Amino acid sequence: METLDINSLADDTLESARGLLGLELVTCIDGIVTSGFITEVEAYLGIDDRAAHTFGGKRNKKNEMMFNDYGHIYVYTMHGHHCMNILTREKEHPEGILIRGIEPHIGKDIMIERRGRETGLTDGPGKLTKSIGIRRELHNGMELNNGILTIRAGRTPAEIEATPRIGIDNKKEAVAYPYRFIVKGNPNVSKFKGRPAENNGWQ
């Protein structure tokens, strides 16, 4: 199956974020494979984006891996949860895309075991990383498509919806930026309400 062309992440972060929706995110951790189709992402535009970890060019031990080239991942922890970002653009433009939700595909039983529950497995950035086995101390700074973490062709969203990002209420003007993108009607997204769309929002 065709993997994501890492060079496609080099130019426009917002376009790349929309383009990730529907792709299959696959992990192989200690020989155990899990995967899911990406349903929810948030774009962070680096130095000029008050909500980004690299706003104003800030560089420290926590965000150092944000200054890798596109095609690497940046994993940080928040309240004990691991959150994974796909890096875009070159080092001098430390931008990235937070993966917030996936629809489980391969290894759902493994996800249930890792999470210790049967529902709400991957509808949030910390939930999905626990389900697929990604951790900051093991995978921060790793390059995509390396046998551990692969992004490949998946499904096609019927409709993509743009909304403000979640959990950045103290970031002034950045609160309103419509940089969160979801597969409209897919229940595997943060704070989903209502009735799932036909075919969970896939074509």
Sequence and secondary structure as in RCSB ss.txt:
>XXXX:A:sequence
METLDINSLADDTLESARGLLGLELVTCIDGIVTSGFITEVEAYLGIDDRAAHTFGGKRNKKNEMMFNDYGHIYV
YTMHGHHCMNILTREKEHPEGILIRGIEPHIGKDIMIERRGRETGLTDGPGKLTKSIGIRRELHNGMELNNGILT
IRAGRTPAEIEATPRIGIDNKKEAVAYPYRFIVKGNPNVSKFKGRPAENNGWQ
>XXXX:A:secstr
  B  GGGGSS HHHHHHHHTT EEEEEETTEEEEEEEEEEEEE GGG TTSTTGGG   TTTGGGGS TTBEEE
EEETTEEEEEEEES TTS EEEEEEEEEE S HHHHHHHHTSSSSSSSSHHHHHHHHT  HHHHTT BSSSSSEE
EE    BS EEEE  SS TTSGGGGG   EEEETT SSSTT  S   GGGGB 
